[in-house]
Amino acid sequence: MELTINLPDAVFQQLRTIAELTEQPLSDLVLQSIAGNLPPSIASAPTEVRAELLQMQTLSTENLRQIAQAQVPADQQSEHFELLDKNKSGSLTEAEQRRLHELRNLADQLMLKKAHACAILRWRGKPIRRIAQLLKICS
């Protein structure tokens, strides 16, 4: 597909200079710049969380920061670690194996949502720049 766009002179000059310095065709550099600045894709996300990840595009900056700061609840973490320890010794029941799998999936989904929230914030020009912004400060 072909698209014609008008760029401000300063942007065009910057792109042309970078293309020359990196010995890349200008068109490749423009495509790379556009592709690198698209909102995060959900194409490779698990099907069961795609709708929620897509809906995150509509959230406020504050709501996205809350997701980025979210943590697995302490009781879930404790249960997960206990089941992992029990799993090492090979003494999990079937129900405990299912629960361990469920807890692992919940933690994985939370990490995916946190990463997606951070990516959306970066795309919006509101990146989390300091680790302190990711830590949930409890008073």
SULRA-V814208 format. One record per residue. N is the residue number from 1. RES is the residue in one letter. PSI is psi in whole degrees, -180 to 180 (NA if undefined). D_CENTER is the distance of its C-alpha to the mean C-alpha in Angstrom with 2 decimals. Layout:
# SULRA-V814208
N	RES	PSI	D_CENTER
N	RES	PSI	D_CENTER
This chain:
# SULRA-V814208
1	M	144	28.64
2	E	142	30.00
3	L	134	28.98
4	T	129	30.93
5	I	153	29.45
6	N	122	31.21
7	L	146	29.59
8	P	148	30.96
9	D	-42	33.21
10	A	-40	31.27
11	V	-45	28.04
12	F	-45	30.14
13	Q	-41	31.95
14	Q	-44	28.84
15	L	-43	27.46
16	R	-43	30.94
17	T	-46	31.35
18	I	-41	28.10
19	A	-43	29.10
20	E	-46	32.50
21	L	-35	31.36
22	T	2	28.96
23	E	48	31.46
24	Q	149	29.14
25	P	141	30.27
26	L	-41	29.26
27	S	-38	27.99
28	D	-42	25.56
29	L	-41	24.25
30	V	-45	23.88
31	L	-44	22.02
32	Q	-42	19.67
33	S	-42	19.14
34	I	-49	18.47
35	A	-37	16.13
36	G	-10	14.10
37	N	15	13.84
38	L	158	13.01
39	P	156	10.35
40	P	143	7.40
41	S	149	9.37
42	I	5	9.65
43	A	-36	12.63
44	S	3	11.70
45	A	154	10.25
46	P	142	13.13
47	T	-39	15.57
48	E	-14	15.88
49	V	-2	12.47
50	R	-46	12.31
51	A	-42	14.48
52	E	-40	12.60
53	L	-41	9.26
54	L	-41	11.72
55	Q	-26	13.54
56	M	-23	10.77
57	Q	-25	11.73
58	T	-6	15.04
59	L	155	14.25
60	S	163	15.74
61	T	-42	14.28
62	E	-44	15.81
63	N	-39	14.33
64	L	-39	10.72
65	R	-37	11.86
66	Q	-41	13.43
67	I	-44	10.46
68	A	-28	8.74
69	Q	-6	12.24
70	A	149	12.92
71	Q	155	14.62
72	V	132	16.34
73	P	145	19.83
74	A	-41	22.44
75	D	-36	24.66
76	Q	-40	22.04
77	Q	-47	21.28
78	S	-47	25.04
79	E	-42	25.67
80	H	-47	23.02
81	F	-39	24.60
82	E	-45	28.05
83	L	-36	27.37
84	L	-43	25.91
85	D	-44	29.11
86	K	-35	31.26
87	N	-35	29.61
88	K	-36	30.59
89	S	-3	34.15
90	G	27	33.92
91	S	27	35.15
92	L	139	32.57
93	T	171	34.05
94	E	-42	32.62
95	A	-41	31.36
96	E	-36	29.68
97	Q	-43	28.07
98	R	-43	26.66
99	R	-41	25.47
100	L	-43	23.84
101	H	-43	22.03
102	E	-45	21.00
103	L	-38	19.78
104	R	-43	17.77
105	N	-42	16.12
106	L	-44	15.48
107	A	-41	13.90
108	D	-42	11.71
109	Q	-38	10.67
110	L	-44	10.09
111	M	-39	7.86
112	L	-44	5.76
113	K	-40	6.15
114	K	-47	5.71
115	A	-40	2.41
116	H	-42	2.54
117	A	-44	5.49
118	C	-40	5.39
119	A	-41	4.81
120	I	-42	7.41
121	L	-44	9.37
122	R	-44	9.73
123	W	-35	10.80
124	R	-2	13.16
125	G	21	14.59
126	K	50	13.77
127	P	157	11.58
128	I	114	11.89
129	R	-21	14.60
130	R	147	16.18
131	I	-32	15.50
132	A	-27	17.78
133	Q	-23	15.41
134	L	-26	13.05
135	L	137	16.17
136	K	115	17.76
137	I	119	21.27
138	C	134	23.91
139	S	NA	27.36
